[in-house]
Amino acid sequence: MKLFVKLFILVAVLVCLFFIVVNVFVNLKGKTIISSKLSQLLEKDVTIGSISILPPYSVSVKDFEIAEVFSAKLIKFEPSLIGFFFVKVGLNNLIIENPSLVILRDKKSVFNIQKIINTVKSNRSKPKKTKKDTKKSFFIKEVIIRNGKLFFKDESVESEFFIKPVEFYAITTLRGFKTNLYLLAPLESASRMKIGEVNAKGWLNFVNKDMDVVASFKDIDAVFVSNYFNKKFLKEIKSGKITLAADMISENNDLTINCHLETNNLQFGEEDLFIDSDDNKPVIFGNLSGILLDSLIGPGGKGVFDFSINTKFDRPRLESLQFEGNVFQTPVKNLIKSIPLEGKETIEKIGNDFKEIGKEFEKQFKDIGDQFKSLIEDSDK
């Protein structure tokens, strides 16, 4: 019995010494090597406060920062040993505390994240493949983000806001490979005014490309997001709230997004729209916007719209947009009655402009989808 106790104490001491030596080495040498390699790969300064190897095999990183893009007080993860037996690289869990992410969109509508992805692709060395090479996939069983903050600045429309505190978790079950997720993220302007709230709850299956997620954008300040509306077809928004609920259901990569949009206390300016570009005067049917708004938005600035988007799980785009009911029939009929025959050419021009708006929406969905696809493809390499 005494021998067993002595052996146990000896093993415990050796384990403690091992972790002490490893941690000293990692912080004296390994930390510098890792930050240097990441800086070269990302072409941005990467700093690490400290790295700790914790028993049995988890890693804790404190004060991690990618200059001008990302920082976190603590990043803790545990590699999956079982995954290696199935030719997979993954983590049992990933916990990120107090992270801060900066997303910038320049005047050419290019995101800083996309630039970083392109930089990594160009800097990453690609080893020659052999016949024995086996493709490894990457997975994370559990992701938890606590007290996160996201800053978004869009130079193309001169808009910026914060999303904080971000609370997020995603847990993937081995049975069925379902990823249950939860997100709560209040939106706040640069002047610290609350401009809405984003939340989501449901599950995804990346293997079968299935999902059932309900997301909502609640009480969004209409004035704040008005920069994303085409000023040519909509008067200036003075006040109001917008709430959007989206029920996203995908089966075998066929994704349907059923949306319910409500406006409340929506108030517009009085200026005329559709200014003639030649003499800078209102065209003959300058009250067009008034007719549309009176028909679509009821008393008190209230409006209700239901529409669906049919697209793909792995490549979301605005492929098919369908409005339910006849919300557009009345304003279109009133519009036709109010416009004289000599306005035909202008009507055709407006119709073409609306087509361009549709193309722009599709482009935005495609850009976002391409970025997600790039991230997924990178994780599979």
C-alpha angles and dihedrals in degrees: 000000000000089000091053091051091049091050091048092051091047092051091047092051092048091049091050091048090048093054091044092053093045093049093048091050094045093051095043099042113358096056091056093046093049095047091046093051092047091048090054093046096047097032087227131103111266120193130185124195098199142332124215127190107209128194131293095017113304126127127219122196120189129198097005115178139178106195115256093351118057143005136169134184092215136011115182126178141165120210118228111243093184090057092065090063088059095046091255132128115211153127130252089212142354120200121186120185126194095354121175122200126187118203118187128185114195128213090270090058093249117141122224089228090059090051090053091049090051091048092051091049092052095044098043114100113231113214118215113264121234131195090256093056112113121201112244123206126208126227141171119203097195133020123183125179118187127192094349127175130204124190116198124190122180112193092181091070100016095245133139137171145156129241108204149194093015114196113186139161134173122183122186118206119213090222107077092351091252118165112210112202140186129186133181118175126161116207119228131182123232088261089057095252116144110245101174146302135264123204136165136182134176141071142286135200110203092184097058093025091236128141144167110191131155114204130177139189103204128200095345113186104248093204092056096051095039090098087075092058119089105254091206093068102031133052120238111283112233100180144338146106131258126201122188125185119189124192106198117195124172130182120183091343095310103123123194119187113196108197131196114193125188131181125197131189090355109176126184136197122254101237119121120248132212097056114193108246094215103056099009093238130129112270121241094274100042090148090069093107091050092055092050095046094046090052098043101036116052131205114315091025091284123151135163123202130177120192140154134220121204115200143126129288095223096039112029114197138152093262100145126013116185126181117208122225125005102294092137100041098078097048092046092051092048090047093053092050093050099051120083121225094256089066093069096104091050090049090054090049091052090049090055090048090054089053089054090052089054090051091050092052090050090050092052092051090047093050092051091044092050091053092052090046090052091052092049093047091049092052091054094055 
